[in-house]
Amino acid sequence: MDAIKSATREFIGKYVRNRELGDSDDLFASGFVNSLFIMQLVMFVESELATPVADEDLRMDNFRSVDAVAAFVARKAAAATPTA
């Protein structure tokens, strides 16, 4: 999960230059990002984190913070893993 958080922080850092964000900081409440950013973040999750995002996944809570993105990716990976 640390690698996911690190990659997500790096991606977000391109958009919130000169700002220090914690992993639990709310990106949308902070005002550091705009509405276009959410689509770029979704594309990042799909392409760079290899996690498909379905229509029902497009909720702000899944993309609100670095922690939220990491938890979302972990949930999707767990759901995709077949159980014995």
Gaussian input, Z-matrix of N, CA and C with variables (Angstrom, degrees):
# hf/3-21g

backbone

0 1
 N
 C     1     B1
 C     2     B2     1     A1
 N     3     B3     2     A2     1     D1
 C     4     B4     3     A3     2     D2
 C     5     B5     4     A4     3     D3
 N     6     B6     5     A5     4     D4
 C     7     B7     6     A6     5     D5
 C     8     B8     7     A7     6     D6
 N     9     B9     8     A8     7     D7
 C    10    B10     9     A9     8     D8
 C    11    B11    10    A10     9     D9
 N    12    B12    11    A11    10    D10
 C    13    B13    12    A12    11    D11
 C    14    B14    13    A13    12    D12
 N    15    B15    14    A14    13    D13
 C    16    B16    15    A15    14    D14
 C    17    B17    16    A16    15    D15
 N    18    B18    17    A17    16    D16
 C    19    B19    18    A18    17    D17
 C    20    B20    19    A19    18    D18
 N    21    B21    20    A20    19    D19
 C    22    B22    21    A21    20    D20
 C    23    B23    22    A22    21    D21
 N    24    B24    23    A23    22    D22
 C    25    B25    24    A24    23    D23
 C    26    B26    25    A25    24    D24
 N    27    B27    26    A26    25    D25
 C    28    B28    27    A27    26    D26
 C    29    B29    28    A28    27    D27
 N    30    B30    29    A29    28    D28
 C    31    B31    30    A30    29    D29
 C    32    B32    31    A31    30    D30
 N    33    B33    32    A32    31    D31
 C    34    B34    33    A33    32    D32
 C    35    B35    34    A34    33    D33
 N    36    B36    35    A35    34    D34
 C    37    B37    36    A36    35    D35
 C    38    B38    37    A37    36    D36
 N    39    B39    38    A38    37    D37
 C    40    B40    39    A39    38    D38
 C    41    B41    40    A40    39    D39
 N    42    B42    41    A41    40    D40
 C    43    B43    42    A42    41    D41
 C    44    B44    43    A43    42    D42
 N    45    B45    44    A44    43    D43
 C    46    B46    45    A45    44    D44
 C    47    B47    46    A46    45    D45
 N    48    B48    47    A47    46    D46
 C    49    B49    48    A48    47    D47
 C    50    B50    49    A49    48    D48
 N    51    B51    50    A50    49    D49
 C    52    B52    51    A51    50    D50
 C    53    B53    52    A52    51    D51
 N    54    B54    53    A53    52    D52
 C    55    B55    54    A54    53    D53
 C    56    B56    55    A55    54    D54
 N    57    B57    56    A56    55    D55
 C    58    B58    57    A57    56    D56
 C    59    B59    58    A58    57    D57
 N    60    B60    59    A59    58    D58
 C    61    B61    60    A60    59    D59
 C    62    B62    61    A61    60    D60
 N    63    B63    62    A62    61    D61
 C    64    B64    63    A63    62    D62
 C    65    B65    64    A64    63    D63
 N    66    B66    65    A65    64    D64
 C    67    B67    66    A66    65    D65
 C    68    B68    67    A67    66    D66
 N    69    B69    68    A68    67    D67
 C    70    B70    69    A69    68    D68
 C    71    B71    70    A70    69    D69
 N    72    B72    71    A71    70    D70
 C    73    B73    72    A72    71    D71
 C    74    B74    73    A73    72    D72
 N    75    B75    74    A74    73    D73
 C    76    B76    75    A75    74    D74
 C    77    B77    76    A76    75    D75
 N    78    B78    77    A77    76    D76
 C    79    B79    78    A78    77    D77
 C    80    B80    79    A79    78    D78
 N    81    B81    80    A80    79    D79
 C    82    B82    81    A81    80    D80
 C    83    B83    82    A82    81    D81
 N    84    B84    83    A83    82    D82
 C    85    B85    84    A84    83    D83
 C    86    B86    85    A85    84    D84
 N    87    B87    86    A86    85    D85
 C    88    B88    87    A87    86    D86
 C    89    B89    88    A88    87    D87
 N    90    B90    89    A89    88    D88
 C    91    B91    90    A90    89    D89
 C    92    B92    91    A91    90    D90
 N    93    B93    92    A92    91    D91
 C    94    B94    93    A93    92    D92
 C    95    B95    94    A94    93    D93
 N    96    B96    95    A95    94    D94
 C    97    B97    96    A96    95    D95
 C    98    B98    97    A97    96    D96
 N    99    B99    98    A98    97    D97
 C   100   B100    99    A99    98    D98
 C   101   B101   100   A100    99    D99
 N   102   B102   101   A101   100   D100
 C   103   B103   102   A102   101   D101
 C   104   B104   103   A103   102   D102
 N   105   B105   104   A104   103   D103
 C   106   B106   105   A105   104   D104
 C   107   B107   106   A106   105   D105
 N   108   B108   107   A107   106   D106
 C   109   B109   108   A108   107   D107
 C   110   B110   109   A109   108   D108
 N   111   B111   110   A110   109   D109
 C   112   B112   111   A111   110   D110
 C   113   B113   112   A112   111   D111
 N   114   B114   113   A113   112   D112
 C   115   B115   114   A114   113   D113
 C   116   B116   115   A115   114   D114
 N   117   B117   116   A116   115   D115
 C   118   B118   117   A117   116   D116
 C   119   B119   118   A118   117   D117
 N   120   B120   119   A119   118   D118
 C   121   B121   120   A120   119   D119
 C   122   B122   121   A121   120   D120
 N   123   B123   122   A122   121   D121
 C   124   B124   123   A123   122   D122
 C   125   B125   124   A124   123   D123
 N   126   B126   125   A125   124   D124
 C   127   B127   126   A126   125   D125
 C   128   B128   127   A127   126   D126
 N   129   B129   128   A128   127   D127
 C   130   B130   129   A129   128   D128
 C   131   B131   130   A130   129   D129
 N   132   B132   131   A131   130   D130
 C   133   B133   132   A132   131   D131
 C   134   B134   133   A133   132   D132
 N   135   B135   134   A134   133   D133
 C   136   B136   135   A135   134   D134
 C   137   B137   136   A136   135   D135
 N   138   B138   137   A137   136   D136
 C   139   B139   138   A138   137   D137
 C   140   B140   139   A139   138   D138
 N   141   B141   140   A140   139   D139
 C   142   B142   141   A141   140   D140
 C   143   B143   142   A142   141   D141
 N   144   B144   143   A143   142   D142
 C   145   B145   144   A144   143   D143
 C   146   B146   145   A145   144   D144
 N   147   B147   146   A146   145   D145
 C   148   B148   147   A147   146   D146
 C   149   B149   148   A148   147   D147
 N   150   B150   149   A149   148   D148
 C   151   B151   150   A150   149   D149
 C   152   B152   151   A151   150   D150
 N   153   B153   152   A152   151   D151
 C   154   B154   153   A153   152   D152
 C   155   B155   154   A154   153   D153
 N   156   B156   155   A155   154   D154
 C   157   B157   156   A156   155   D155
 C   158   B158   157   A157   156   D156
 N   159   B159   158   A158   157   D157
 C   160   B160   159   A159   158   D158
 C   161   B161   160   A160   159   D159
 N   162   B162   161   A161   160   D160
 C   163   B163   162   A162   161   D161
 C   164   B164   163   A163   162   D162
 N   165   B165   164   A164   163   D163
 C   166   B166   165   A165   164   D164
 C   167   B167   166   A166   165   D165
 N   168   B168   167   A167   166   D166
 C   169   B169   168   A168   167   D167
 C   170   B170   169   A169   168   D168
 N   171   B171   170   A170   169   D169
 C   172   B172   171   A171   170   D170
 C   173   B173   172   A172   171   D171
 N   174   B174   173   A173   172   D172
 C   175   B175   174   A174   173   D173
 C   176   B176   175   A175   174   D174
 N   177   B177   176   A176   175   D175
 C   178   B178   177   A177   176   D176
 C   179   B179   178   A178   177   D177
 N   180   B180   179   A179   178   D178
 C   181   B181   180   A180   179   D179
 C   182   B182   181   A181   180   D180
 N   183   B183   182   A182   181   D181
 C   184   B184   183   A183   182   D182
 C   185   B185   184   A184   183   D183
 N   186   B186   185   A185   184   D184
 C   187   B187   186   A186   185   D185
 C   188   B188   187   A187   186   D186
 N   189   B189   188   A188   187   D187
 C   190   B190   189   A189   188   D188
 C   191   B191   190   A190   189   D189
 N   192   B192   191   A191   190   D190
 C   193   B193   192   A192   191   D191
 C   194   B194   193   A193   192   D192
 N   195   B195   194   A194   193   D193
 C   196   B196   195   A195   194   D194
 C   197   B197   196   A196   195   D195
 N   198   B198   197   A197   196   D196
 C   199   B199   198   A198   197   D197
 C   200   B200   199   A199   198   D198
 N   201   B201   200   A200   199   D199
 C   202   B202   201   A201   200   D200
 C   203   B203   202   A202   201   D201
 N   204   B204   203   A203   202   D202
 C   205   B205   204   A204   203   D203
 C   206   B206   205   A205   204   D204
 N   207   B207   206   A206   205   D205
 C   208   B208   207   A207   206   D206
 C   209   B209   208   A208   207   D207
 N   210   B210   209   A209   208   D208
 C   211   B211   210   A210   209   D209
 C   212   B212   211   A211   210   D210
 N   213   B213   212   A212   211   D211
 C   214   B214   213   A213   212   D212
 C   215   B215   214   A214   213   D213
 N   216   B216   215   A215   214   D214
 C   217   B217   216   A216   215   D215
 C   218   B218   217   A217   216   D216
 N   219   B219   218   A218   217   D217
 C   220   B220   219   A219   218   D218
 C   221   B221   220   A220   219   D219
 N   222   B222   221   A221   220   D220
 C   223   B223   222   A222   221   D221
 C   224   B224   223   A223   222   D222
 N   225   B225   224   A224   223   D223
 C   226   B226   225   A225   224   D224
 C   227   B227   226   A226   225   D225
 N   228   B228   227   A227   226   D226
 C   229   B229   228   A228   227   D227
 C   230   B230   229   A229   228   D228
 N   231   B231   230   A230   229   D229
 C   232   B232   231   A231   230   D230
 C   233   B233   232   A232   231   D231
 N   234   B234   233   A233   232   D232
 C   235   B235   234   A234   233   D233
 C   236   B236   235   A235   234   D234
 N   237   B237   236   A236   235   D235
 C   238   B238   237   A237   236   D236
 C   239   B239   238   A238   237   D237
 N   240   B240   239   A239   238   D238
 C   241   B241   240   A240   239   D239
 C   242   B242   241   A241   240   D240
 N   243   B243   242   A242   241   D241
 C   244   B244   243   A243   242   D242
 C   245   B245   244   A244   243   D243
 N   246   B246   245   A245   244   D244
 C   247   B247   246   A246   245   D245
 C   248   B248   247   A247   246   D246
 N   249   B249   248   A248   247   D247
 C   250   B250   249   A249   248   D248
 C   251   B251   250   A250   249   D249

   B1=1.4476
   B2=1.5299
   B3=1.3408
   B4=1.4662
   B5=1.5223
   B6=1.3350
   B7=1.4681
   B8=1.5209
   B9=1.3212
   B10=1.4663
   B11=1.5188
   B12=1.3157
   B13=1.4626
   B14=1.5258
   B15=1.3216
   B16=1.4584
   B17=1.5315
   B18=1.3381
   B19=1.4690
   B20=1.5264
   B21=1.3243
   B22=1.4660
   B23=1.5223
   B24=1.3196
   B25=1.4767
   B26=1.5247
   B27=1.3328
   B28=1.4626
   B29=1.5323
   B30=1.3388
   B31=1.4660
   B32=1.5271
   B33=1.3191
   B34=1.4682
   B35=1.5337
   B36=1.3115
   B37=1.4595
   B38=1.5192
   B39=1.3312
   B40=1.4670
   B41=1.5192
   B42=1.3315
   B43=1.4644
   B44=1.5276
   B45=1.2895
   B46=1.4678
   B47=1.5279
   B48=1.3047
   B49=1.4643
   B50=1.5240
   B51=1.2912
   B52=1.4668
   B53=1.5231
   B54=1.2987
   B55=1.4674
   B56=1.5138
   B57=1.2899
   B58=1.4636
   B59=1.5217
   B60=1.3134
   B61=1.4586
   B62=1.5225
   B63=1.3037
   B64=1.4506
   B65=1.5146
   B66=1.3122
   B67=1.4633
   B68=1.5228
   B69=1.3028
   B70=1.4712
   B71=1.5268
   B72=1.3107
   B73=1.4709
   B74=1.5258
   B75=1.3168
   B76=1.4626
   B77=1.5247
   B78=1.3245
   B79=1.4590
   B80=1.5134
   B81=1.3079
   B82=1.4586
   B83=1.5236
   B84=1.3023
   B85=1.4618
   B86=1.5275
   B87=1.3213
   B88=1.4611
   B89=1.5253
   B90=1.3407
   B91=1.4522
   B92=1.5196
   B93=1.3178
   B94=1.4602
   B95=1.5235
   B96=1.3219
   B97=1.4609
   B98=1.5250
   B99=1.3425
   B100=1.4535
   B101=1.5296
   B102=1.3242
   B103=1.4626
   B104=1.5280
   B105=1.2996
   B106=1.4699
   B107=1.5198
   B108=1.3010
   B109=1.4599
   B110=1.5279
   B111=1.3253
   B112=1.4705
   B113=1.5269
   B114=1.3254
   B115=1.4634
   B116=1.5257
   B117=1.3148
   B118=1.4600
   B119=1.5324
   B120=1.3249
   B121=1.4625
   B122=1.5266
   B123=1.3151
   B124=1.4641
   B125=1.5289
   B126=1.3189
   B127=1.4704
   B128=1.5326
   B129=1.3257
   B130=1.4675
   B131=1.5313
   B132=1.3158
   B133=1.4749
   B134=1.5306
   B135=1.3336
   B136=1.4622
   B137=1.5228
   B138=1.3089
   B139=1.4639
   B140=1.5239
   B141=1.3042
   B142=1.4669
   B143=1.5260
   B144=1.3092
   B145=1.4711
   B146=1.5203
   B147=1.3467
   B148=1.4676
   B149=1.5302
   B150=1.3303
   B151=1.4575
   B152=1.5172
   B153=1.3243
   B154=1.4600
   B155=1.5273
   B156=1.3161
   B157=1.4672
   B158=1.5291
   B159=1.3039
   B160=1.4616
   B161=1.5275
   B162=1.2993
   B163=1.4702
   B164=1.5223
   B165=1.3294
   B166=1.4668
   B167=1.5369
   B168=1.3307
   B169=1.4721
   B170=1.5306
   B171=1.3237
   B172=1.4696
   B173=1.5205
   B174=1.3029
   B175=1.4723
   B176=1.5153
   B177=1.3057
   B178=1.4646
   B179=1.5275
   B180=1.3219
   B181=1.4632
   B182=1.5272
   B183=1.3187
   B184=1.4670
   B185=1.5208
   B186=1.3349
   B187=1.4619
   B188=1.5212
   B189=1.3109
   B190=1.4633
   B191=1.5254
   B192=1.3255
   B193=1.4683
   B194=1.5243
   B195=1.3055
   B196=1.4634
   B197=1.5348
   B198=1.3146
   B199=1.4733
   B200=1.5230
   B201=1.3258
   B202=1.4679
   B203=1.5198
   B204=1.3212
   B205=1.4671
   B206=1.5316
   B207=1.3248
   B208=1.4707
   B209=1.5234
   B210=1.3090
   B211=1.4674
   B212=1.5258
   B213=1.3280
   B214=1.4702
   B215=1.5249
   B216=1.3259
   B217=1.4703
   B218=1.5372
   B219=1.3165
   B220=1.4758
   B221=1.5282
   B222=1.3293
   B223=1.4752
   B224=1.5218
   B225=1.3113
   B226=1.4650
   B227=1.5260
   B228=1.3328
   B229=1.4660
   B230=1.5223
   B231=1.3148
   B232=1.4696
   B233=1.5232
   B234=1.3162
   B235=1.4690
   B236=1.5235
   B237=1.3244
   B238=1.4617
   B239=1.5158
   B240=1.3354
   B241=1.4586
   B242=1.5261
   B243=1.3289
   B244=1.4651
   B245=1.5270
   B246=1.2920
   B247=1.4612
   B248=1.5189
   B249=1.3052
   B250=1.4659
   B251=1.5112
   A1=110.66
   A2=117.07
   A3=120.22
   A4=111.61
   A5=117.05
   A6=120.21
   A7=110.47
   A8=116.76
   A9=120.56
   A10=109.89
   A11=116.81
   A12=120.33
   A13=110.92
   A14=116.35
   A15=120.32
   A16=110.90
   A17=116.83
   A18=120.54
   A19=110.66
   A20=116.74
   A21=120.90
   A22=110.33
   A23=117.18
   A24=120.46
   A25=110.76
   A26=115.91
   A27=119.87
   A28=110.80
   A29=116.13
   A30=119.90
   A31=110.64
   A32=116.32
   A33=120.70
   A34=110.33
   A35=115.84
   A36=120.46
   A37=113.69
   A38=116.42
   A39=120.30
   A40=111.30
   A41=116.16
   A42=120.91
   A43=113.04
   A44=117.30
   A45=120.17
   A46=109.67
   A47=114.28
   A48=119.59
   A49=110.66
   A50=113.29
   A51=121.44
   A52=112.81
   A53=117.75
   A54=122.20
   A55=107.97
   A56=116.15
   A57=122.24
   A58=107.34
   A59=117.47
   A60=122.01
   A61=110.00
   A62=115.65
   A63=120.23
   A64=109.88
   A65=116.52
   A66=120.20
   A67=112.92
   A68=117.74
   A69=119.54
   A70=113.01
   A71=117.70
   A72=120.38
   A73=111.06
   A74=115.79
   A75=122.63
   A76=109.36
   A77=115.99
   A78=121.12
   A79=112.62
   A80=116.61
   A81=120.45
   A82=111.06
   A83=117.09
   A84=120.43
   A85=110.99
   A86=116.16
   A87=119.98
   A88=112.35
   A89=116.10
   A90=119.77
   A91=113.26
   A92=117.28
   A93=121.09
   A94=112.62
   A95=117.09
   A96=120.79
   A97=109.40
   A98=115.84
   A99=120.19
   A100=110.42
   A101=116.29
   A102=120.25
   A103=112.23
   A104=117.79
   A105=120.19
   A106=110.68
   A107=116.55
   A108=120.98
   A109=111.97
   A110=118.15
   A111=120.26
   A112=110.48
   A113=117.24
   A114=119.28
   A115=110.59
   A116=116.94
   A117=120.31
   A118=110.15
   A119=116.17
   A120=119.80
   A121=110.59
   A122=117.57
   A123=120.81
   A124=110.01
   A125=117.06
   A126=120.51
   A127=110.57
   A128=116.38
   A129=120.72
   A130=110.26
   A131=116.89
   A132=120.98
   A133=109.90
   A134=115.89
   A135=118.97
   A136=112.03
   A137=117.59
   A138=120.01
   A139=113.39
   A140=117.69
   A141=120.06
   A142=113.31
   A143=116.81
   A144=119.41
   A145=111.55
   A146=115.93
   A147=122.37
   A148=112.35
   A149=114.28
   A150=120.13
   A151=109.07
   A152=116.96
   A153=118.35
   A154=111.26
   A155=114.78
   A156=120.62
   A157=107.27
   A158=116.68
   A159=121.72
   A160=109.64
   A161=115.40
   A162=119.57
   A163=111.54
   A164=116.58
   A165=119.83
   A166=112.61
   A167=116.99
   A168=120.92
   A169=112.51
   A170=116.74
   A171=121.01
   A172=110.52
   A173=114.21
   A174=121.88
   A175=107.37
   A176=115.49
   A177=120.41
   A178=111.56
   A179=117.02
   A180=119.64
   A181=112.68
   A182=118.88
   A183=121.45
   A184=112.61
   A185=117.37
   A186=120.83
   A187=112.67
   A188=116.35
   A189=122.24
   A190=114.06
   A191=117.48
   A192=121.55
   A193=109.84
   A194=116.10
   A195=120.52
   A196=109.13
   A197=116.58
   A198=120.18
   A199=111.50
   A200=117.15
   A201=120.88
   A202=111.22
   A203=117.05
   A204=120.71
   A205=109.55
   A206=117.13
   A207=120.65
   A208=111.06
   A209=117.29
   A210=120.68
   A211=110.79
   A212=116.64
   A213=120.92
   A214=110.41
   A215=117.53
   A216=121.55
   A217=109.92
   A218=117.30
   A219=120.83
   A220=110.80
   A221=117.33
   A222=120.45
   A223=111.22
   A224=117.23
   A225=120.68
   A226=110.82
   A227=117.21
   A228=120.43
   A229=110.47
   A230=116.81
   A231=120.57
   A232=110.63
   A233=116.62
   A234=120.49
   A235=111.22
   A236=116.98
   A237=121.02
   A238=112.93
   A239=116.98
   A240=121.37
   A241=109.71
   A242=117.13
   A243=118.82
   A244=111.52
   A245=116.35
   A246=121.06
   A247=109.25
   A248=116.10
   A249=121.23
   A250=111.98
   D1=-27.59
   D2=178.89
   D3=-62.62
   D4=-37.34
   D5=179.03
   D6=-66.05
   D7=-38.09
   D8=178.21
   D9=-65.43
   D10=-45.35
   D11=179.03
   D12=-62.32
   D13=-42.36
   D14=-179.24
   D15=-62.91
   D16=-45.73
   D17=179.30
   D18=-64.10
   D19=-39.29
   D20=-179.80
   D21=-67.83
   D22=-42.72
   D23=177.14
   D24=-59.88
   D25=-42.90
   D26=179.50
   D27=-62.21
   D28=-43.77
   D29=179.22
   D30=-62.47
   D31=-49.12
   D32=-177.93
   D33=-63.49
   D34=-34.70
   D35=-178.93
   D36=-58.07
   D37=-25.61
   D38=177.74
   D39=-67.67
   D40=-23.87
   D41=-174.71
   D42=-103.41
   D43=-18.62
   D44=-177.89
   D45=-122.49
   D46=50.20
   D47=-179.66
   D48=-55.26
   D49=149.27
   D50=178.26
   D51=64.28
   D52=18.69
   D53=177.92
   D54=-127.11
   D55=140.28
   D56=176.45
   D57=-103.24
   D58=113.28
   D59=179.52
   D60=-109.98
   D61=136.77
   D62=173.60
   D63=-83.93
   D64=163.28
   D65=-177.48
   D66=-62.67
   D67=-26.24
   D68=-178.62
   D69=-99.75
   D70=0.11
   D71=-179.96
   D72=-65.43
   D73=135.74
   D74=179.93
   D75=-77.02
   D76=111.53
   D77=-177.42
   D78=-63.56
   D79=-36.42
   D80=-174.98
   D81=-80.16
   D82=-40.05
   D83=178.51
   D84=-69.27
   D85=-27.19
   D86=-177.53
   D87=-68.66
   D88=-25.46
   D89=-177.23
   D90=78.58
   D91=9.00
   D92=-179.12
   D93=-78.48
   D94=-16.95
   D95=-175.22
   D96=-127.47
   D97=160.90
   D98=177.57
   D99=-113.17
   D100=-177.85
   D101=-175.50
   D102=-65.40
   D103=-29.98
   D104=177.27
   D105=-65.23
   D106=-31.33
   D107=-178.93
   D108=-58.53
   D109=-38.78
   D110=-177.30
   D111=-60.01
   D112=-40.39
   D113=179.34
   D114=-68.06
   D115=-36.92
   D116=177.74
   D117=-67.20
   D118=-37.22
   D119=178.31
   D120=-67.50
   D121=-40.67
   D122=177.33
   D123=-62.28
   D124=-43.76
   D125=178.78
   D126=-63.30
   D127=-37.67
   D128=177.12
   D129=-62.50
   D130=-45.93
   D131=-179.20
   D132=-61.18
   D133=-42.20
   D134=-178.97
   D135=-69.33
   D136=-46.69
   D137=-173.61
   D138=-85.10
   D139=-48.36
   D140=-174.20
   D141=-85.24
   D142=-30.75
   D143=179.32
   D144=-101.76
   D145=3.84
   D146=175.42
   D147=51.24
   D148=44.82
   D149=-178.79
   D150=-124.85
   D151=113.50
   D152=178.86
   D153=-66.28
   D154=141.70
   D155=179.33
   D156=-116.92
   D157=112.43
   D158=178.94
   D159=-85.40
   D160=165.33
   D161=179.93
   D162=-54.38
   D163=-41.65
   D164=-178.17
   D165=-69.88
   D166=-13.11
   D167=177.60
   D168=-85.43
   D169=-10.96
   D170=-175.16
   D171=-78.47
   D172=67.90
   D173=176.81
   D174=-120.48
   D175=141.80
   D176=-177.96
   D177=-55.85
   D178=-35.80
   D179=-177.54
   D180=-61.35
   D181=-25.40
   D182=178.35
   D183=-77.34
   D184=-15.71
   D185=-173.09
   D186=-130.25
   D187=13.56
   D188=-172.24
   D189=-70.69
   D190=-27.08
   D191=-175.73
   D192=-154.63
   D193=172.12
   D194=175.37
   D195=-60.12
   D196=-44.51
   D197=178.17
   D198=-60.45
   D199=-41.40
   D200=-179.16
   D201=-64.51
   D202=-41.57
   D203=179.05
   D204=-64.39
   D205=-45.28
   D206=-179.78
   D207=-62.70
   D208=-41.25
   D209=178.62
   D210=-66.11
   D211=-40.62
   D212=177.76
   D213=-60.86
   D214=-48.33
   D215=-179.72
   D216=-61.43
   D217=-41.31
   D218=178.99
   D219=-63.96
   D220=-43.01
   D221=178.12
   D222=-62.41
   D223=-43.12
   D224=-179.88
   D225=-65.74
   D226=-39.03
   D227=178.53
   D228=-66.38
   D229=-41.48
   D230=179.21
   D231=-65.03
   D232=-39.06
   D233=-179.82
   D234=-68.60
   D235=-29.03
   D236=-178.92
   D237=-83.87
   D238=-14.83
   D239=-178.54
   D240=-82.18
   D241=121.09
   D242=178.92
   D243=-67.61
   D244=142.55
   D245=177.36
   D246=-95.18
   D247=150.09
   D248=-177.80
   D249=-82.42

